[in-house]
Amino acid sequence: LDLPGHPSLRYKLHQAVSSAAAVIFVVDAVAAADAKVLRVTAEHLFTVMKEPAMVANATPLLVFCNKADVPSACSPLALENALADEISTLIDMHTSRLEDTDGEAPDAAAQAAALAALRPPSARFDFAAVPYTVRFTAGAALTGQGVDDLREFVSHAFAQ
């Protein structure tokens, strides 16, 4: 299932993630060098990562850094570090919001549990500490570069 990241389609995210054997999140590694694009990308990735089904099903996640063939593209490691910083900030913001509601929100407990699963309190967010596999790889969809990594990831996810 291909679910583009356009905001008008994000309402389908919960259903798509709930039934997924694996998730491939594609990032434009050239555009992500812009701070605004990086922030929006981190917000969307965070929305995917905190889906209860991701944690409950231990759904593996591959972040594919597209356009790696462009010289100005961010490396997977640089994107991983930048996204981790942004997601750490997002977790802090969401945790503060949940604390402000005093548990009055209908799904406050589920949201708090999802945040706690992604990062222990007062720790920096780290993709390695997430309770499911998260990998970063680079490639170029138009040239086929990195397609072997995608195939291997999908084959492994469906073999389990």
C-alpha positions in Angstrom: 0.0 0.0 0.0 1.4 3.3 -1.0 0.2 6.1 1.3 1.6 9.5 0.2 2.4 11.9 3.0 0.1 14.6 1.7 -1.9 16.0 4.7 -5.2 15.3 3.0 -4.5 11.6 3.1 -3.1 11.3 6.6 -6.5 10.2 8.0 -5.8 6.9 6.4 -2.6 6.4 8.4 -4.1 4.5 11.3 -5.8 1.9 9.1 -2.7 1.5 6.9 -0.3 1.1 9.8 -2.6 -1.3 11.8 -2.5 -3.9 9.0 1.1 -3.4 7.9 3.8 -6.1 8.1 6.4 -3.4 7.6 6.6 0.4 7.0 8.9 2.2 4.6 9.0 5.9 5.2 10.5 7.8 2.3 12.3 11.1 3.0 13.5 13.5 0.3 17.1 13.7 1.5 17.8 16.9 -0.5 14.7 18.8 0.7 15.3 17.6 4.3 18.4 19.9 4.5 15.8 22.8 4.9 14.9 23.2 8.6 11.2 23.7 7.8 11.0 20.5 5.7 12.9 18.6 8.3 10.4 19.7 11.0 7.4 18.6 8.9 9.1 15.3 8.0 9.9 14.7 11.7 6.3 15.4 12.6 4.9 13.0 10.0 7.5 10.3 11.0 6.6 10.8 14.7 2.9 10.4 13.9 3.7 7.0 12.2 6.1 5.9 15.0 3.6 6.6 17.8 0.8 4.6 16.2 -0.2 2.0 18.8 -0.1 -0.8 16.2 3.6 0.0 15.5 4.5 -0.7 19.1 2.0 -3.5 19.7 2.9 -5.4 16.5 6.6 -4.5 16.6 6.2 -3.3 13.0 9.7 -2.8 11.4 10.3 0.6 10.0 12.7 1.5 7.2 13.5 5.2 6.6 14.5 5.4 3.0 16.6 8.6 2.3 15.7 9.2 -1.4 17.7 11.2 -3.9 21.0 10.0 -2.5 22.5 10.4 -5.9 22.2 14.2 -5.6 25.4 15.7 -4.1 23.5 18.0 -1.7 21.5 15.1 -0.2 21.8 14.4 3.5 23.3 11.1 4.5 21.2 8.6 6.3 23.3 9.2 9.5 22.8 13.0 9.3 19.1 12.6 8.7 18.8 10.1 11.6 20.5 12.5 14.0 18.5 15.5 12.8 15.2 13.6 13.0 16.1 12.3 16.4 16.6 15.8 17.7 13.3 17.0 16.2 11.4 13.9 17.5 12.8 14.4 21.0 11.4 18.0 20.9 8.0 16.7 19.7 7.9 14.1 22.5 8.6 16.8 25.1 5.8 19.0 23.6 3.3 16.1 23.5 4.2 15.0 27.1 3.6 18.6 28.3 0.3 18.7 26.6 -0.8 15.4 28.1 0.3 16.6 31.6 -1.8 19.8 31.1 -4.9 17.7 30.4 -4.6 15.9 33.7 -5.7 12.7 32.0 -9.0 14.2 30.8 -8.4 13.5 27.2 -10.2 10.2 26.2 -7.0 8.6 24.8 -4.5 10.3 27.2 -3.4 7.0 28.7 -2.8 5.4 25.3 -0.9 8.5 24.1 1.2 8.6 27.2 2.0 4.9 26.9 3.0 5.4 23.2 5.3 8.3 24.1 6.9 6.3 27.0 7.5 3.4 24.6 9.4 5.7 22.2 11.5 7.4 24.8 12.1 7.1 28.6 11.4 10.3 30.6 14.2 12.8 30.5 16.2 11.0 27.9 17.2 12.1 24.4 15.2 10.2 21.7 17.2 7.4 20.1 15.9 5.3 17.2 17.9 2.4 18.6 15.8 2.4 21.8 12.4 2.2 20.0 10.6 -1.1 20.7 10.7 -2.2 17.1 13.3 -2.2 14.4 14.1 1.1 12.8 16.7 1.2 9.9 17.9 4.0 7.7 19.2 3.5 4.2 19.8 5.7 1.2 19.0 5.3 -2.5 17.6 6.9 -5.5 14.2 5.7 -6.6 14.6 7.0 -10.2 17.9 5.2 -10.8 17.1 2.1 -8.8 20.0 2.8 -6.4 19.2 1.2 -3.0 16.4 -1.0 -4.3 18.2 -4.1 -3.0 18.0 -2.7 0.5 14.3 -2.2 0.1 13.8 -5.7 -1.2 15.8 -7.2 1.6 13.8 -5.3 4.2 10.5 -6.3 2.8 11.5 -9.9 2.3 12.7 -10.1 5.9 9.5 -8.5 7.2 7.3 -10.9 5.4 9.4 -13.9 6.3 8.7 -13.4 10.0 
